[in-house]
């Protein structure tokens, strides 16, 4: 997988896992596909009301999605197709998670607000990746410059925070939705930050 995972701490963790999991008898692309399948299973479990099993499936999906590229780099098996599949997988895993949250009460004062927050979050997550890829595609930034593009809330950290939110939700922690709203806000700010970075 050629596509670099989110920066900072999550990138370091992903690289470390890739070195330790190099022995896994699966290709990086197969790991990517398994991440999407795990997310799909997690969404189905949420729909059926098996929230804890669904949560476990999503944890597995995010872990697999975090290590596929690292495993590829550790083995020297990076490819353009792998980078493409990795990017598609990122969006699908997050989409299935947000879809699953429609099947569980978020404890918000006004229920329809949760749908708006999900839409804002999904817009932010998709557009941050789009700005990076499209800036490189149009030749505004080189691949190296695009890979170094800053972000307040990168993909890896966002995934961790989403898992923390779902865990808090399942544990019945009051006002857990505030974290969800915060993630959505930070995603939009990251999108705006990247647009400004490209323009400048």
C-alpha angles and dihedrals in degrees: 000000000000097000112099117231121235117303135256121019097359092054091053092048091047092051092049092051090048091057093049095044097047089109094064108121093229131094118243090249091053089052088052092053091047089054091057092045091050090051091049090051090047091053091049091050091051089051089052091050096250092128099163094050088046090051090053091051091052092048087054091047093052092046092051090045090052097051105039094084093041091052090050092051092045090053096039090242100128117143141169090244089052091052090050094049091046092055092048090048091053092057095043094051092051092044093053090048093052090045089053092054088065087070097056129059111251094201094238121156091238113031099208088060089073091064091053091049090051091051092049091048094048091047090051095047094048096043095049089059092041094053090052095047096041094048088056093043092053091047094243089123131022117238090256091052092046091051089054093049109133125237134183091213115023125197097260095049090045090054092051092049091049090053090049089051093050091047091050089048093052091047089055095242109170120244092013086142089072088071089050091053090047092054090051092050093048090049091056091046089051090052091051091046091054094047090052090047091054094045092050 
